[in-house]
């Protein structure tokens, strides 16, 4: 069953992932979905991008260098509404899940995640949040 994708014209996704190859593959898939994509390898880059561009969906690695994924989400929350986000983590603990869901993560996935599953989850999130676009 193929999910109907909302109009993605003008929607921006940020992929914040330290693994270059995985990040590039995911960005390619998101571009095929029609999303404008941005990339970051560090938490500080996430903050710079979110300050400069409206981001509609965020895929972020919990283990990003410097401030970390959830740290970046907490900082974003101080100056702007946090976009819907999927958290990736190499090790998923109950504490991390609790912290992520407390921060209103859509989901927490083991990193590296299955790109097909990740793109389906992102499509569902976009349909729910921006289906009328």
N, C-alpha and C positions, 0 to 999 in steps of 0.2 A: 504494500500500500504506500503510495507516494503522498507525502504531506503537501498540501497546497501552501505555497510560500506567499506571504503578504508582499505587496509592492515594496521593494527594498530601495527604490530610487531615493537617494538622499539619506539613507540610514548608514551610520558609521559604526564599525566594529573595531575594537582594539584587542589585539592578541599580544599579551604580555607573557613571554615564555623565554627562558634562558637557553633552551636547546634550539639552536639555529635551524637545524634540518626539520624538526617537528613544527616549529613556528612557521617556516616557509611553506610546508605542505598544507597546514591549516589555513594560512592566508590564501593560498591558491584556491582551496575549496570555497572559502567565504567569498572570494571575488567571483567565482562561478555562480554563487547564489545571488549575485548582484549587489553585494555590500561594498561600500567604500571601506578599505581596510587600512589600519595603522598598526605598526609593530613596535614593541619595546622589549628590551632584554633586562632592564633594571627597573626597580620600583620608582626611582627618581624620574626615569623617562616616562613612566605611566603618568606621574603627576604633571609633568610638562605638557604632555599631549592632552590630558583631560582639561587643563587650564586653557588650552588654545583652541580645542575643537569639541563640539558637542558629540559625545559618544553615546550610542544607543544600546550597545551590548559589549560586554567585556569578558574575555577569557583570560584568566590570570593565574599564574603559578604561585602557589603559596611560598615556594622557596626562592623567589626572586632575590638577587643580590641587593644589598643596602636595606631598604625598609621592609622587604617581603611583600607578598601579595595582600594579606589581610591588613598589614600595616598601611599599605597604599590606600586600601579601601577606607580605613579609618581616617586617614588624612583627607581624602577626597570629600568625605562626609562633612568636614569642617567648612568647606567652601562651596559645595554643590551637591545636588542629589546624586547618589551613586546609581549608575546604570545597572540594569539587570546583569548579574555576573555569574559565571561558572568558575569554580575554583578547582585547580589541578594541584595534586600533591603526590609526592613520591611515596609518602607513608601517610595513610589516613587513620588517625586515631579518633577515639570518641571525643576527646577534648577538642581536636581540630574541627571535627564535624559540628560540635556544639558551638564553637566560636564562629564558624562559617555561617551556620544557619541563624545565629544571633545577629550576624552582620547582614542577613537577608540574602545569602547566596541562593541561587536557583538550585544548584546541585554541587556536589563535591565528587570529583572523579580522580581515579588513580592516574598518575602521570608516568609514562606517556599514555594518553587516552586513545581509544579507538576513534579515529577521525570521523568515520561515518556516524557513529553514535553521537559524538560531540556536535557535529553539524546538524543532526536531527534535533538534538536538544535545543540548540541555538535557534533553529527554524521555529520550533514550537514556542520558545520564549518570545521571539519577535512577533509571531502571529498573535500571541496573547497580549503583548504590550502595545503593538503598533498595527494590529489587524485592520484598522480603519484607514490606514494611510494609503 
